[in-house]
Structures are given as C-alpha cells and as structure tokens.
Amino acid sequence: MKFGRLERREAPKPMGEINMTPLIDVMLVLLVIFIISAPLMGSALKLDLPKSDAASPAPGASFIALVVTPEGEYLLGEDKLDAKALRERLAQLSQRQPDAELRLSADQSVPYGKVAQLIGWAQKAGLNRIAFVAETGEIGEIGEKADGKAPPKGAATGATTPPKR
C-alpha cells in the first residue's frame, strides 16, 4: 500500500501583493465605454425637427452646423451665441470656408421669420449653400401632422384660402 510521501512541506505563504491584471482589465473596459458614450452625451440637444421623406445630407461636403433651439437660442457647433456674435462668426467662417454648406437645424416651434432672418445673415456673410436638416419619415398633407391627424379646429395650419373677388 502506498500512502504518499512522508516528508512535510511548509504551507504556502500568503501572497502580499495585489494582482494588477484584473484591475487593468476593468479600467480598459471602462475606458472603452467612456470613449463610445462621450460623443453621445454631447448631442443631448432635443429638437423637434420637421419631417421629410427626401431628407439626406450631401456626401463629403464640408459644412457648418447651426441650430436654433425652441427657446430661440443660436448654437454654432457647440458654442451658444447671441445674434451679433453669430453674424460675426458666420462672416469669419465664410472667409475661411467659402464653399462650405450651412446646415440649419431649426425646431418646428421656431417662427418662420427667425429662420428667414438667419438665412439673410448667412447670405450676407457669403454663405450661399444652405441646407435644412429634417428627420426622415412619412409626411402628410400640408396642415396635417406627421402622424396623419389633422390639427384641431381653429388652429393655424399654414394653408390659406385666397380672398373672394
């Protein structure tokens, strides 16, 4: 019969060092998560863009992004500007990039006059290529919402009838 060795060995000593490999793995995973989620956090601006079934940006063109929020604030890229500073920046950008396209994102609640005023400022600055950013989706007739429901009675729809003569 065999009973194994009769010699005694010392019990292994506890390791007094921290194993860095799992900590490095966790840190790398967190780094990748933050790298992926950081650009998504910057675009937290909520706009109710108009819908269009033909909305698609021109490929490869250099562009300048201009946003008009529902509160009437102007955002050029990530910078919040007032009207005077916006006109100055548009003039500077048109001198640096004369063939750049101005991509205008305006909330549906922004008055048409404000959008027309922005177009005038852009053209005065020398930016003649202006694109309107819209969401892709089904659109209804003029005066209908995108979900196909007509507005309530007495609501302004944008459609007018010509005066009778």
N, C-alpha and C positions, 0 to 999 in steps of 0.2 A: 504494500500500500504506500502510496505517495501522499505526503501531507504538505508539500511545498517546501520552501526554504525555511531554515531555522534562524537565519540571521535577521536581526532587526534593523530596519531603516528608520531614519528620522522622518517625522511627519513634514510635509512640505510647508515652508514658511508662507504666511500670507503676503500677497503682493502689496507693496506700499506705494505703487504708482498708479495714476489714473490712465486708463486706456483712452487715447485721444481719437482713435479711428471712428467710433460711433458718434462722437461729438462733431467731428469734421463732416461726416456724412449728413447729419441733421442740419448743420449750418449750410451746406451746399444745397440741400433741398429747399431750405427757407430762402436762400438767395435766388434760386431759380423761380420760386413762387413770386417773390417781390419784383423780379425783373419782368415777369409776364404781366403782373397785375398793375404795375406802376403806370403804364400808358392808359389803362382803362380808368384809373382813378382821376386822371386829369381831364377826361371828357365827361364830366358829370353834369354838364350843362343840359337842361331839359328844354327842348324847343318842340313846339307843335308845328312841324313843317307841313306845308301843303303837299298833297299827294298828286303824283303824275305818273302815267303809265309809260312815259318816254324819258324818264329822268335817268341819265347816265353821264358821268363826267367824261371829258375828253381825255384820252390816254396820253400820258407823257408830257403834258403841258405844265409849265411852271405856273403856280397860282398863288394868290394872296387870299387868305380866308378872312372874311368879315362877317361877324354875327351881330344881329340885332335881337336883344332879348325881349321878352314880353313887357318888361319894365321900361324899355326904351334905351337901355344901355348899349354902348358900342364896344365890341371886343374884336380887336385886330390881332389875330393869332391868340396869344394868351393874355395880352395887355388890355386892360379896361381903360378906355379913353373918353374924353369929352369931345364935343363937336369940333372945337378949334384944333385940338391936338390931333384928331382923326384926319382933318383936312391936310394938316402939315405932314403927317406920316404918309398919307396917300401920295402927296406930291414927291416926297423923298423916295418912296418905293417905285413910283413910276419912272423916276430918273435912273434908278439902279436897274430896274427890270422893265423896259418899255414894252416888251411883248408879253408880259405876264397877264394872266386871266384873273379877274376879281371874282371870287366865288362868294356870293351873297346868300347867307342863311338868315332868313327873317321869319320869326314866329307868325302864325296866321293872325294873331291878335294885333300885330303891329299895323298901324294905319298906312294906307297906300301912299299918302302924302309924304310920310317919313322915308319910305322906300324910294320914292321918286326923287326926294331930296338927296339921298345917298348916291343915286345914280348920277345926278347932276354934279355932285362933288367929285365922284370918280372920273367922270369925263373931263371936268375942268382940270383935274390933276394930270390927265393924259392917259388914263386907263380906259381904253375903248372896248376891251373884251370883257364883258360882264356875263357871268353865268349865275342862274338862280338855283340854289340847292333845294331839292324836294325829295320826299320819300317816294319809293316806288310802291305802287298799289293801284287798285281799281279806283277809278274816279267816276262820279256820277255826272248828271247834267249840271249846268250852271244853276246854283241855288240849292242844290242837294248836298248833303254832307257825304263823306266818303262811304258811310255805312248804308247809303241808299235812302235814308229817311229825309223827308222834306223838313225844312225849318218850320217852327211854329207860325201860326197866322200872325200877320202884322210885323214879322221880323224882316229886317233888311236883307235881301238876298243878293244884291248886286245887279240884278236884272231889272231894267226899267221899261216901261211901255212908252212909245212915242206919243206926244201930245196930239189930240184930235184937232183937225182944222175945220 
